[in-house]
Amino acid sequence: MTKMTDHGLKMILTQCVNLIHLEVPGCDITDEGVKNFVKEVPGLKFLDLTSISGITLKLLDEIKGKKPDLLLR
């Protein structure tokens, strides 16, 4: 099974700019990929990042500060 990567997030951006819900638990994505994704998808309301070792608490706090309406899991 192939896991989503930062490159995969970029590919989603090219086709799904109006995305409101994304679940990528356990995938191989990083702070940089998530940060860019959240910035480029203004209507995103829910993002599941459970069990992703490449994501830091610092990034999660930054996202919560900039997008308080975005539900993070």
Protein Blocks (a to p, Z undefined) as FASTA:
>chain_A
ZZddfklmmmmmmmmmmbcbdcdehiacdfklmmmmmmmmmkbmbdcfehiakbcfklmm
mmmmmmmmbccZZ
